[in-house]
Amino acid sequence: MASSAAGNGTGSVLPTHTAPAWPSTSKPKEDDPRRRRRRCACVCLLVTLAVLAALAITLLVLFLTVLKVRDPTTRLVSTRLAGVAPRLSFPAMSLQLNVTLLLTVSVHNPNPASFTYDSGGHTDLTYRGAHVGDAEIDPGRIPSRGDGEVKLALTVQADRLAADLAQLVADVESGTVAMEASTRIPGRVSILGGLIKRHAVAYSDCSFVFGVPDMKVRSQQCHDRTKL
């Protein structure tokens, strides 16, 4: 039978069956927890660096604009004789004459910060290098980018003013008297609505020429500055 089957050439082969491919049910491997923590740390570090960079830029802008103090300007706008007070001192029996002048000074503040001063402001008046008077400045406030007035009562010691009587008489006869005033006012500057406050001192050195006898300001020149 085997020979006949081979001779006929009609040998048959049993069919083979391939098992169908089933979808894989295995889940993808989850991330390593250490890798996730490392990723979170990197994100936090980048956010922190970005915040610090923004803060540094903000502070730089504030320093170049808001915190850069520009000097104010002052101008004496009026003087008025308030009174004359003689004073007799003992035991030397010397007669002293004090003259009180009411002064109004206009101040322009170009800075985006207000200036508040409580007490301690002082003005010294000199005539040809000799100290002849002084004044205490009352508390006040100069607004930001605005104008304000400083009023003070200046006491002039006439006996010191007349120490060089010949020169004083010559000035009076010419119709003008030149004097110098030096002012120091400690206070505080408030920036961004009071969010930032810094101590500051305003200085003013002025030269005046007063008319005689009206005591009106004929000319003036001031050098003002502020220190933080």
MOLIN-V163733 format. One line per field, one symbol per residue. psi: psi as a letter, one per 30 degrees, with the letter a starting at -180 (. if undefined). burial: # if it has 16 or more other ideal C-beta (glycine too) atoms within 10 Angstrom, else .. A space follows every 10 residues. Layout:
psi=???
burial=???
This chain:
psi=eeeeeeefgh kkkkkkkkkk jkkkgkkkkl lkeeeeeeee eeeeeeeeee eeeeeeeeee eeefdefjkk klklkjfkkk jflkjkkkkl gfhkkkjkkk kjkkkkkkjf lhkljkkdlf kkkkkkjhfk kfllkkklla kklkhaklkk kkjkjkjeee egeieeeeee eeffgkkklk kkkkjkakkk khggekkkkl kkkkjkkljk kkgfgljell kkjklkk.
burial=.......... .......... .......... .......... .......... .......... .....##.#. .#.#.#..#. .......... ........## #.#.#.#.#. #.#####... #.#.#.#... .####.#..# .#.#...#.# .#.#####.# #......#.. #.....#.## #.#.#.#### #........# .#.#.#.#.# ......#... .#.#.#..
